[in-house]
Amino acid sequence: MSAILIVEQVLNGLQFGIMLFLMAAGLTLIFGVMGLINLAHGSLYMVGAFAAAWVAGATGSFLLALAAALAAAAAAGALVEMLVIRRLYKAAHLDQVLATFALILIFSEGTRYVFGSFPLFLDIPDCLSGPVTLPGGIQYPLYRLVLIGAGILVALGLWWLTTRTRVGIQIRAGENDREMIAALGINITRLYTLVFAIGAALAGLAGALVGAIQSVQVGMGEPVLILAFVVIVIGGIGSIRGAFIGALLVGLTDTLGGIFLPELFKLFMEGGAATQTGSALAAMAVYILMGFVLIWRPSGLFGSRA
């Protein structure tokens, strides 16, 4: 297998991991601060993708599409928090799961009613289309490189928000002792709505960015949501750094496993059987990785020890 193919697949894994980070960062913020299991987070990813596709189709502007994705997902998240989630903070986790699962159905059917059942398509802007030549003569899509760079910028922005701003201090304090910061005069209700809207906006941004390289369709957020939960378990609940590292590990494991495991099994198995066995193991690879991490460190790589 050529070095060029290996580098391309590593870049694909990084790009996939960065998009998972945008999902997982919002999810880990919400769970870390609020203690809420939000299965509807994938629906906010879908909302961002549909908003971007619709605005891009109406205006032809990719930047306006991204802005629409952020605004629509943040608004949907804030509305959901105020109308539904706010009543679930003290509820059992099973109640949270059932309520947010109901939100998945509501978002899916509502989106189908508004946009129909057929997929929408979001075109890559002309200035970002086509390949770029990397060192070594490797041809790689410019848009995917931009996705990697955008994700790294978002990660740095979240780090700055959570460590260098007053809001970030409140968010980190809310993770540790919500009663105390409420007693100090912080409006905990407003803080929760803000955190939920930020998490939703990140999911919507991920949906919009990925929507340009795959179809935008109802239910597109659920498979990504499962991997996002794997990411925050590996990285540690409530840790932005953990979400970033965990997302890269999951993205690389999923992408490289799907390519290289079938080739590995071909060294000592017949072609068809090797492909089938390697593909099956590749599908389980991220969950095997999660299992090893939890055996070694049950709180996740950067989670606080109990």
KOLLUMVEX-709717 format. One record per residue (C-alpha): x negated, y negated, z; residue in one letter. Coordinates in nm, 4 decimals. Each point is the difference from the previous one (the first is absolute). Last residue first. Layout:
BEGIN
node px X	py Y	pz Z	type A
...
END
This chain:
BEGIN
node px 1.4001	py -0.9939	pz 4.1307	type A
node px -0.2783	py -0.0807	pz -0.2438	type R
node px 0.0526	py -0.3048	pz -0.2147	type S
node px 0.0310	py 0.0738	pz -0.3698	type G
node px -0.2984	py -0.0556	pz -0.2266	type F
node px -0.0542	py 0.3473	pz -0.1454	type L
node px 0.3343	py 0.1407	pz 0.1123	type G
node px 0.1386	py 0.0422	pz 0.3528	type S
node px -0.0466	py 0.3795	pz -0.0094	type P
node px -0.3750	py -0.0299	pz -0.0775	type R
node px -0.1728	py 0.3201	pz -0.1174	type W
node px 0.3121	py 0.2139	pz -0.0344	type I
node px 0.1914	py -0.3009	pz -0.1346	type L
node px -0.2688	py -0.0684	pz -0.2619	type V
node px -0.0060	py 0.3653	pz -0.1095	type F
node px 0.3788	py 0.0077	pz -0.0390	type G
node px 0.0059	py -0.3247	pz -0.1964	type M
node px -0.2595	py 0.1389	pz -0.2412	type L
node px 0.2103	py 0.3150	pz -0.0433	type I
node px 0.2968	py -0.2254	pz -0.0709	type Y
node px -0.2007	py -0.1934	pz -0.2598	type V
node px -0.1139	py 0.3246	pz -0.1645	type A
node px 0.3384	py 0.1691	pz -0.0291	type M
node px 0.0713	py -0.1008	pz -0.3602	type A
node px -0.3656	py 0.0701	pz -0.0827	type A
node px 0.0390	py 0.3534	pz 0.1352	type L
node px 0.2916	py 0.0654	pz -0.2357	type A
node px -0.1871	py -0.1534	pz -0.2932	type S
node px -0.3079	py 0.2108	pz 0.0706	type G
node px 0.2011	py 0.3198	pz 0.0244	type T
node px 0.1931	py -0.0624	pz -0.3220	type Q
node px -0.3038	py -0.1170	pz -0.1940	type T
node px -0.2116	py 0.2906	pz 0.1233	type A
node px 0.2739	py 0.2508	pz -0.0818	type A
node px 0.0245	py -0.1295	pz -0.3542	type G
node px -0.3771	py -0.0099	pz -0.0562	type G
node px -0.1066	py 0.3280	pz 0.1624	type E
node px -0.1750	py -0.0432	pz 0.3329	type M
node px -0.3608	py -0.0455	pz 0.1232	type F
node px -0.1222	py -0.3281	pz -0.1467	type L
node px 0.3518	py -0.0876	pz -0.1112	type K
node px 0.0814	py -0.0642	pz 0.3657	type F
node px -0.2218	py -0.3087	pz 0.0000	type L
node px 0.1575	py -0.1382	pz -0.3162	type E
node px 0.3472	py 0.0340	pz 0.1539	type P
node px -0.1329	py -0.1807	pz 0.3129	type L
node px -0.1609	py -0.2827	pz -0.1985	type F
node px 0.2824	py -0.1982	pz -0.1555	type I
node px 0.2868	py 0.0273	pz 0.2477	type G
node px -0.2407	py -0.0130	pz 0.2913	type G
node px -0.1645	py -0.3149	pz -0.1324	type L
node px 0.3295	py -0.1886	pz -0.0124	type T
node px 0.1562	py 0.1195	pz 0.3264	type D
node px -0.3201	py -0.0118	pz 0.2022	type T
node px -0.0994	py -0.3403	pz -0.1390	type L
node px 0.3377	py -0.1559	pz 0.0730	type G
node px 0.0290	py 0.1643	pz 0.3421	type V
node px -0.3466	py -0.1124	pz 0.1085	type L
node px 0.0553	py -0.3512	pz -0.1371	type L
node px 0.3338	py -0.0240	pz 0.1794	type A
node px -0.1510	py 0.1210	pz 0.3278	type G
node px -0.2762	py -0.2604	pz -0.0160	type I
node px 0.2476	py -0.2818	pz -0.0644	type F
node px 0.2638	py 0.1226	pz 0.2452	type A
node px -0.2668	py 0.0461	pz 0.2671	type G
node px -0.1208	py -0.3564	pz -0.0497	type R
node px 0.3596	py -0.1195	pz 0.0317	type I
node px 0.0387	py 0.2013	pz 0.3207	type S
node px 0.3485	py 0.0330	pz 0.1510	type G
node px 0.0178	py 0.3775	pz -0.0270	type I
node px -0.3368	py 0.1612	pz -0.0669	type G
node px -0.1716	py 0.0471	pz -0.3347	type G
node px 0.1024	py 0.3615	pz -0.0589	type I
node px 0.3550	py -0.0458	pz 0.1309	type V
node px 0.0261	py -0.3320	pz -0.1826	type I
node px -0.1053	py 0.1582	pz -0.3297	type V
node px 0.2275	py 0.3045	pz 0.0331	type V
node px 0.2930	py -0.2365	pz 0.0548	type F
node px -0.0987	py -0.1847	pz -0.3173	type A
node px -0.0153	py 0.3333	pz -0.1853	type L
node px 0.3631	py 0.0691	pz 0.0891	type I
node px 0.0989	py -0.3557	pz -0.0931	type L
node px -0.1578	py 0.0361	pz -0.3450	type V
node px 0.2285	py 0.2938	pz -0.0816	type P
node px 0.3041	py -0.2004	pz 0.1225	type E
node px -0.0674	py -0.3301	pz -0.1753	type G
node px 0.0892	py 0.0932	pz -0.3576	type M
node px 0.3568	py 0.0904	pz 0.0972	type G
node px 0.1629	py -0.2130	pz -0.2685	type V
node px -0.2359	py -0.0780	pz -0.2823	type Q
node px -0.2818	py -0.2278	pz -0.1067	type V
node px -0.2162	py 0.1888	pz -0.2500	type S
node px -0.3735	py 0.0279	pz 0.0514	type Q
node px -0.3024	py -0.2243	pz -0.0537	type I
node px 0.1693	py -0.3398	pz 0.0363	type A
node px 0.2242	py 0.1243	pz 0.2809	type G
node px -0.3112	py 0.0695	pz 0.2080	type V
node px -0.0586	py -0.3716	pz 0.0518	type L
node px 0.3674	py -0.0735	pz 0.0653	type A
node px 0.0440	py 0.2870	pz 0.2436	type G
node px -0.3164	py -0.0929	pz 0.1896	type A
node px 0.1201	py -0.3586	pz 0.0294	type L
node px 0.3362	py 0.1203	pz 0.1303	type G
node px -0.1703	py 0.2138	pz 0.2654	type A
node px -0.2126	py -0.2956	pz 0.1094	type L
node px 0.3105	py -0.2209	pz 0.0115	type A
node px 0.1814	py 0.2569	pz 0.2167	type A
node px -0.2830	py 0.0069	pz 0.2524	type G
node px -0.0069	py -0.3794	pz 0.0128	type I
node px 0.3814	py -0.0122	pz 0.0400	type A
node px -0.0112	py 0.2559	pz 0.2838	type F
node px -0.2732	py -0.1945	pz 0.1774	type V
node px 0.1946	py -0.3257	pz -0.0359	type L
node px 0.3240	py 0.1552	pz 0.1264	type T
node px -0.1831	py 0.1474	pz 0.2981	type Y
node px -0.1613	py -0.3347	pz 0.0808	type L
node px 0.3371	py -0.1781	pz -0.0175	type R
node px 0.1476	py 0.2446	pz 0.2505	type T
node px -0.3077	py -0.0190	pz 0.2227	type I
node px 0.0279	py -0.3765	pz 0.0379	type N
node px -0.3194	py -0.0497	pz 0.1993	type I
node px 0.0633	py -0.1678	pz 0.3357	type G
node px -0.2591	py 0.1747	pz 0.2178	type L
node px 0.2668	py 0.2435	pz 0.1250	type A
node px 0.0536	py 0.1150	pz -0.3601	type A
node px -0.3773	py 0.0545	pz -0.0266	type I
node px 0.0137	py 0.2136	pz 0.3141	type M
node px 0.2988	py 0.2084	pz -0.1069	type E
node px -0.1611	py 0.0806	pz -0.3363	type R
node px -0.3102	py 0.1479	pz 0.1598	type D
node px -0.2585	py 0.1691	pz -0.2228	type N
node px 0.1267	py -0.0265	pz -0.3566	type E
node px 0.1580	py -0.3371	pz 0.0736	type G
node px -0.3402	py -0.1330	pz 0.1027	type A
node px -0.1382	py 0.0950	pz -0.3396	type R
node px 0.2884	py -0.1769	pz -0.1738	type I
node px -0.0295	py -0.3057	pz 0.2243	type Q
node px -0.3720	py -0.0255	pz -0.0707	type I
node px 0.0734	py 0.0331	pz -0.3705	type G
node px 0.2546	py -0.2802	pz 0.0178	type V
node px -0.2613	py -0.2205	pz 0.1651	type R
node px -0.2456	py 0.0701	pz -0.2803	type T
node px -0.3495	py 0.1516	pz -0.0245	type R
node px 0.0340	py 0.3722	pz 0.0711	type T
node px 0.3353	py 0.1100	pz -0.1472	type T
node px 0.0198	py -0.2532	pz -0.2820	type L
node px -0.3699	py 0.0254	pz -0.0914	type W
node px 0.0168	py 0.3788	pz -0.0164	type W
node px 0.3202	py -0.0255	pz -0.2019	type L
node px -0.1693	py -0.2346	pz -0.2460	type G
node px -0.3009	py 0.2298	pz -0.0291	type L
node px 0.2305	py 0.2932	pz -0.0794	type A
node px 0.1912	py -0.2146	pz -0.2501	type V
node px -0.3284	py -0.0907	pz -0.1712	type L
node px -0.0990	py 0.3681	pz -0.0136	type I
node px 0.3375	py 0.0842	pz -0.1547	type G
node px -0.0389	py -0.2703	pz -0.2624	type A
node px -0.3467	py 0.1284	pz -0.0942	type G
node px 0.1210	py 0.3579	pz -0.0411	type I
node px 0.3031	py -0.1148	pz -0.1998	type L
node px -0.2266	py -0.2151	pz -0.2189	type V
node px -0.2096	py 0.3075	pz -0.0756	type L
node px 0.3173	py 0.1832	pz -0.1006	type R
node px 0.0954	py -0.2865	pz -0.2304	type Y
node px -0.3396	py 0.0017	pz -0.1702	type L
node px 0.0416	py 0.3590	pz -0.1137	type P
node px -0.3370	py 0.1847	pz 0.0086	type Y
node px -0.2615	py 0.0622	pz -0.2698	type Q
node px -0.3258	py 0.1268	pz 0.1467	type I
node px -0.3113	py -0.1140	pz -0.1898	type G
node px -0.2339	py 0.0604	pz 0.2928	type G
node px 0.0958	py -0.3239	pz 0.1686	type P
node px 0.3706	py -0.0704	pz -0.0603	type L
node px 0.1655	py -0.0865	pz -0.3306	type T
node px 0.3524	py -0.1389	pz 0.0343	type V
node px 0.3101	py 0.1637	pz -0.1390	type P
node px 0.3202	py -0.1526	pz -0.1337	type G
node px 0.2621	py -0.2135	pz 0.1659	type S
node px -0.0675	py -0.2626	pz 0.2643	type L
node px 0.0307	py -0.3154	pz -0.2132	type C
node px 0.2914	py 0.1556	pz -0.1895	type D
node px 0.2065	py 0.0428	pz 0.3135	type P
node px 0.0798	py 0.3637	pz 0.0903	type I
node px 0.3600	py 0.0685	pz -0.0938	type D
node px 0.2663	py 0.0852	pz 0.2564	type L
node px 0.2372	py 0.2728	pz -0.1104	type F
node px 0.3471	py 0.0820	pz 0.1304	type L
node px 0.1253	py 0.3527	pz 0.0537	type P
node px 0.3602	py 0.0955	pz -0.0830	type F
node px 0.2507	py 0.0521	pz 0.2797	type S
node px 0.1534	py -0.3454	pz -0.0035	type G
node px -0.1439	py -0.3294	pz 0.1226	type F
node px 0.2628	py -0.1263	pz 0.2462	type V
node px 0.1842	py 0.3244	pz 0.0834	type Y
node px -0.3207	py 0.2077	pz -0.0009	type R
node px -0.1625	py -0.2515	pz 0.2336	type T
node px 0.2970	py 0.0189	pz 0.2369	type G
node px -0.0031	py 0.3798	pz -0.0146	type E
node px -0.3676	py 0.0169	pz 0.0874	type S
node px 0.0114	py -0.2761	pz 0.2615	type F
node px 0.2990	py 0.1559	pz 0.1782	type I
node px -0.1475	py 0.3503	pz -0.0119	type L
node px -0.3331	py -0.1191	pz 0.1398	type I
node px 0.1851	py -0.2029	pz 0.2637	type L
node px 0.1677	py 0.3191	pz 0.1196	type A
node px -0.3478	py 0.1456	pz 0.0512	type F
node px -0.0757	py -0.3101	pz 0.2083	type T
node px 0.2942	py 0.0731	pz 0.2285	type A
node px -0.0732	py 0.3721	pz 0.0318	type L
node px -0.3694	py -0.0496	pz 0.0714	type V
node px 0.0648	py -0.2764	pz 0.2522	type Q
node px 0.2594	py 0.2133	pz 0.1785	type D
node px -0.2498	py 0.2865	pz 0.0156	type L
node px -0.2639	py -0.2367	pz 0.1385	type H
node px 0.2260	py -0.0796	pz 0.2960	type A
node px 0.1455	py -0.3499	pz 0.0133	type A
node px -0.1629	py -0.2948	pz 0.1755	type K
node px -0.1116	py -0.1673	pz -0.3209	type Y
node px 0.3047	py 0.1157	pz -0.1977	type L
node px 0.2373	py -0.2970	pz 0.0128	type R
node px -0.2526	py -0.2366	pz -0.1541	type R
node px -0.0420	py 0.2455	pz -0.2872	type I
node px 0.3496	py -0.0500	pz -0.1391	type V
node px 0.1104	py -0.3569	pz -0.0769	type L
node px -0.3036	py -0.2076	pz 0.0944	type M
node px -0.2610	py 0.2509	pz -0.1111	type E
node px 0.1850	py 0.0807	pz -0.3227	type V
node px 0.0240	py -0.3689	pz -0.0861	type L
node px -0.3683	py -0.0585	pz 0.0736	type A
node px -0.0975	py 0.2983	pz -0.2143	type G
node px 0.2235	py -0.1020	pz -0.2897	type A
node px -0.1424	py -0.3530	pz 0.0135	type A
node px -0.3581	py 0.1303	pz 0.0118	type A
node px 0.0684	py 0.2431	pz -0.2856	type A
node px 0.1642	py -0.2655	pz -0.2159	type A
node px -0.2623	py -0.2666	pz 0.0695	type A
node px -0.3020	py 0.2235	pz -0.0592	type L
node px 0.1494	py 0.1560	pz -0.3140	type A
node px 0.1080	py -0.3417	pz -0.1312	type A
node px -0.3516	py -0.1359	pz 0.0466	type A
node px -0.1401	py 0.3005	pz -0.1873	type L
node px 0.2479	py -0.0524	pz -0.2843	type A
node px -0.0799	py -0.3715	pz -0.0112	type L
node px -0.3645	py 0.0958	pz -0.0462	type L
node px 0.0920	py 0.2480	pz -0.2745	type F
node px 0.1869	py -0.2625	pz -0.1997	type S
node px 0.2228	py 0.1102	pz -0.2894	type G
node px 0.2902	py -0.1895	pz 0.1557	type T
node px 0.2984	py 0.2377	pz -0.0061	type A
node px -0.1863	py 0.3291	pz -0.0460	type G
node px -0.2628	py -0.1022	pz 0.2538	type A
node px 0.2751	py -0.0986	pz 0.2445	type V
node px 0.1751	py 0.3377	pz -0.0378	type W
node px -0.3171	py 0.2072	pz 0.0209	type A
node px -0.1256	py -0.1913	pz 0.3048	type A
node px 0.3315	py 0.0301	pz 0.1843	type A
node px 0.0166	py 0.3708	pz -0.0840	type F
node px -0.3527	py 0.0660	pz 0.1304	type A
node px 0.0502	py -0.2035	pz 0.3162	type G
node px 0.3276	py 0.1763	pz 0.0786	type V
node px -0.1676	py 0.3393	pz -0.0538	type M
node px -0.2713	py -0.0762	pz 0.2543	type Y
node px 0.2785	py -0.1192	pz 0.2322	type L
node px 0.1615	py 0.3413	pz -0.0490	type S
node px -0.3254	py 0.1666	pz 0.1019	type G
node px 0.0191	py -0.1792	pz 0.3348	type H
node px 0.3451	py 0.1507	pz 0.0606	type A
node px -0.1444	py 0.2834	pz 0.2098	type L
node px -0.0826	py -0.2477	pz 0.2742	type N
node px -0.1117	py 0.1679	pz 0.3226	type I
node px -0.0030	py -0.2918	pz 0.2427	type L
node px -0.2467	py -0.0519	pz 0.2851	type G
node px 0.0386	py -0.3719	pz -0.0594	type M
node px -0.3590	py -0.1218	pz -0.0160	type V
node px -0.1797	py 0.3176	pz -0.1094	type G
node px 0.2851	py 0.1400	pz -0.2069	type F
node px 0.0581	py -0.3228	pz -0.1900	type I
node px -0.3689	py -0.0753	pz -0.0452	type L
node px -0.0684	py 0.3619	pz -0.0982	type T
node px 0.2691	py -0.0136	pz -0.2688	type L
node px -0.1179	py -0.3313	pz -0.1384	type G
node px -0.3566	py 0.1262	pz -0.0264	type A
node px 0.1156	py 0.3373	pz -0.1369	type A
node px 0.1654	py -0.1387	pz -0.3103	type M
node px -0.2807	py -0.2366	pz -0.0953	type L
node px -0.2470	py 0.2731	pz 0.0963	type F
node px 0.1655	py 0.2484	pz -0.2336	type L
node px -0.0657	py -0.2442	pz -0.2844	type M
node px -0.3658	py -0.0186	pz 0.1019	type I
node px -0.0213	py 0.3799	pz 0.0150	type G
node px 0.1344	py 0.0384	pz -0.3528	type F
node px -0.2555	py -0.2513	pz -0.1275	type Q
node px -0.2802	py 0.1700	pz 0.1893	type L
node px 0.1030	py 0.3401	pz -0.1340	type G
node px 0.0112	py -0.1323	pz -0.3550	type N
node px -0.3468	py -0.1496	pz 0.0529	type L
node px -0.1270	py 0.3371	pz 0.1222	type V
node px 0.1655	py 0.1635	pz -0.3014	type Q
node px -0.1754	py -0.2347	pz -0.2409	type E
node px -0.3365	py 0.0542	pz 0.1722	type V
node px 0.0389	py 0.3783	pz -0.0252	type I
node px 0.1034	py -0.0191	pz -0.3656	type L
node px -0.3067	py -0.2108	pz -0.0812	type I
node px -0.2269	py 0.2414	pz 0.1868	type A
node px 0.1101	py 0.2768	pz -0.2344	type S
node px 0.1485	py 0.3346	pz 0.1069	type M
END
